[in-house]
């Protein structure tokens, strides 16, 4: 959501988007919240994801698909990217 606001994007030097398919995200969310509310998912979560989150991918300097990666793999991708652009 942070990339949605132009004012915030403009002050960030580097923007990283961790991409996860909405269905996978809902599945993970349901596991941790015990929330199996299909109506809420279909009427609130998915539309808000499509309206506010998904469009912000285009502003990212790095897009990481995280669905099939563990935390260490994501860290390594981000770390390598930051090293390559001279931040680390």
C-alpha positions in Angstrom: 0.0 0.0 0.0 2.9 2.4 0.6 3.5 2.8 -3.2 -0.1 3.9 -3.7 0.6 7.5 -2.5 2.5 9.7 -4.9 3.9 11.8 -2.1 5.5 8.8 -0.5 6.8 7.3 -3.7 8.5 10.5 -4.5 10.6 10.4 -1.3 11.7 6.8 -1.6 15.0 6.1 -3.4 14.2 2.4 -3.9 10.9 0.7 -4.1 10.5 -3.1 -3.7 7.3 -4.9 -4.4 6.8 -8.4 -3.0 4.4 -10.0 -5.4 1.9 -12.7 -4.2 -1.1 -13.8 -6.2 -4.3 -12.7 -4.4 -5.7 -16.2 -4.1 -2.5 -17.4 -2.4 -2.6 -14.4 -0.2 -6.2 -15.1 0.9 -5.3 -18.7 1.5 -2.4 -17.7 3.7 -4.6 -15.1 5.5 -7.3 -17.6 6.2 -4.7 -20.0 7.7 -3.6 -17.3 10.2 -6.9 -15.6 11.0 -9.3 -18.5 10.9 -11.4 -16.3 8.6 -13.2 -18.2 6.0 -15.6 -15.4 5.0 -16.0 -15.8 1.2 -18.3 -12.7 1.1 -15.7 -10.5 2.8 -13.0 -11.8 0.5 -15.0 -11.3 -2.6 -16.6 -8.0 -1.8 -13.8 -6.3 0.1 -10.3 -7.9 -0.1 -10.2 -8.8 -3.8 -11.7 -5.5 -5.0 -9.4 -3.4 -2.8 -6.4 -5.4 -3.8 -7.2 -4.8 -7.5 -7.9 -1.1 -6.9 -5.1 -0.1 -4.6 -2.4 -2.8 -4.3 -2.0 -4.4 -7.7 -1.6 -1.2 -9.7 1.4 -0.2 -7.6 3.6 -2.9 -9.0 4.5 -0.6 -11.9 6.2 1.8 -9.5 8.6 -0.8 -8.0 12.3 -0.8 -8.9 12.4 -4.5 -8.0 9.5 -7.0 -8.3 9.9 -10.2 -6.4 7.5 -13.1 -6.8 7.4 -14.6 -3.4 4.8 -17.4 -3.7 7.3 -20.2 -4.1 10.2 -18.6 -2.1 11.1 -18.8 1.5 12.2 -15.9 3.6 15.9 -16.5 3.0 15.5 -16.6 -0.8 13.6 -13.3 -0.8 16.2 -11.8 1.5 19.0 -12.9 -0.9 17.2 -11.5 -4.0 16.6 -8.1 -2.3 20.1 -8.1 -0.8 21.7 -8.8 -4.2 19.6 -6.1 -5.9 20.6 -3.5 -3.3 24.3 -4.5 -3.6 24.0 -4.2 -7.5 22.6 -0.7 -7.3 25.2 0.4 -4.7 23.0 0.8 -1.7 24.7 -2.0 0.3 
